[in-house]
Amino acid sequence: MSNDIQRLNQRLASARPSATYRIMDRVAERRAQGAQIISLCAGEPDFDTPEHVRQAAIQAIESGHTRYTQVAGVRSLREAVAAKFRDENGLEAGWQDSIVSNGGKQVIYNALAATLNDGDQVVVPAPYWVSYPEMVQLCGGTPNIVTCDAASGFKLTPAALAAAINPRTRWLILNSPSNPTGAVYSRDELQALAKVLLAQPQVLILADDIYEHLIFDDQPFHTLAQVEPRLAARTLTMNGVSKAYAMTGWRIGFATGPRWLLDAMEKLQGQQTSGASAISQQAALAALSGPKDFIRHSRSVFQRRRDLMVELLNDTPGLHCARPAGAFYAFASCAGLIGRTSPGGRLLASDEDVAHALLDEADVAVVHGSAFGLGPYIRIAYALDDRSLRQACEAIHRFCSAVT
């Protein structure tokens, strides 16, 4: 086949595949060869979807909710989404101020695709979720990466934001709690960022709140349009049921924001995928409108696991881990291992080398921090049972102790 036939869209050709999924592929390969791998790389809860949500999906099938829906979602779910934003986040939202998509990722992608033109820039604080920069460039924009290191708690400061904004800046993406660091912005920190943004009326804000319900130590959650209502007219507040209700495979994300933007996203979605799964929408409706005991339980479990992981990782030679305030990730510095040699003889020149060596030599899968825009770190997802987490940490400890 000729090279001309195989020519790809230039933006797709320059995009990088997800580092997380590449590691997951390697895990699958090793397991197929018979290896017993403990995977700490997937960003999804290990709990089953709550029983009442599963039963709602079964009832949806039995009741004939198996056909196309409106592109932006069925009204009953959009009403529940709007109620969630009003009741939990203090945002002014009616059902028409909402959109339901095939997962949170589609919400973000559609917002960027509907608004970016060549030359537009998007401020992306690093560490970032691996898909943010790739989505930006696939949609024709340019990611403007702003490094937020441990000194700032891995959070964007007002000074760094002000320095990053220029006349071509179209969006700021703000993720709290953060994947991969678990960092959470306080009300005061959001107010300080809002002050900068109020002086930059050309900048749209995408608040990715997908880990909203996974904040520890009884700390409150705040989102930008709630803290500064004057920004609501240019803020897309995005959420979903994947993390809060252990529904990653159901593929339901949703958002609220200015009507002109939601209309553009709906127009794009109508030519792209149309509406989300009718069955999944009924399940999401049950999740949003039903009991919240599952959220409280999972939060307490993840907080206990966080404490366990931080203790064990900080007791491991070559690693250091700050205590994350939310999500279910430990972002551990592996600077103490860089430049040294693994037990199997691999030179650990980077955090990616550390991640690959842990998989190959310790049978533990993690993701290298440089894939999220900041090294040398490793991201560890503690969405596994306590026994598996302890076994993984013991294997990591043995590996690091044998590094020379």
Number of C-alpha atoms within 10 A of each C-alpha: 5 6 7 7 7 8 9 11 9 9 15 14 10 12 15 11 12 14 18 20 13 12 21 19 12 15 24 15 12 16 14 10 9 9 13 13 17 20 24 21 24 20 18 18 21 13 14 10 20 19 11 14 22 19 13 20 22 15 15 18 15 10 9 10 18 13 9 13 16 14 21 24 25 20 16 13 24 24 18 20 29 24 20 16 21 15 12 11 18 16 21 17 19 16 17 15 20 29 28 30 28 22 21 23 20 19 27 27 18 22 19 24 19 18 17 20 14 11 12 20 26 28 25 26 27 22 26 27 20 21 19 20 23 21 22 26 22 20 22 18 26 24 21 20 17 20 18 19 15 11 7 10 16 21 25 22 18 18 11 15 17 15 10 18 21 13 10 15 21 23 26 23 17 23 26 26 26 27 24 28 33 26 23 26 23 16 17 11 16 21 18 15 20 20 14 15 20 13 10 15 11 16 23 21 24 23 21 24 22 24 24 23 19 22 24 20 10 7 11 13 21 21 22 27 26 20 20 17 14 13 20 20 15 20 22 26 28 24 27 29 24 22 21 26 22 19 25 19 12 19 20 26 26 27 26 27 23 16 15 12 20 23 17 16 25 26 16 17 22 14 9 11 12 19 21 24 20 21 20 23 29 22 27 28 22 20 24 19 13 11 12 13 9 17 17 12 10 20 20 16 14 23 21 13 21 24 12 16 24 18 15 19 21 16 14 18 18 18 20 20 21 18 18 24 24 28 32 30 29 26 26 24 23 23 16 13 23 17 12 16 18 22 18 13 12 15 18 19 14 20 24 20 17 27 23 21 23 20 22 17 16 23 21 24 26 25 30 29 28 20 21 24 22 19 19 20 27 30 25 25 26 27 24 20 13 15 9 15 21 16 13 21 19 16 18 23 20 15 19 23 14 13 18 12
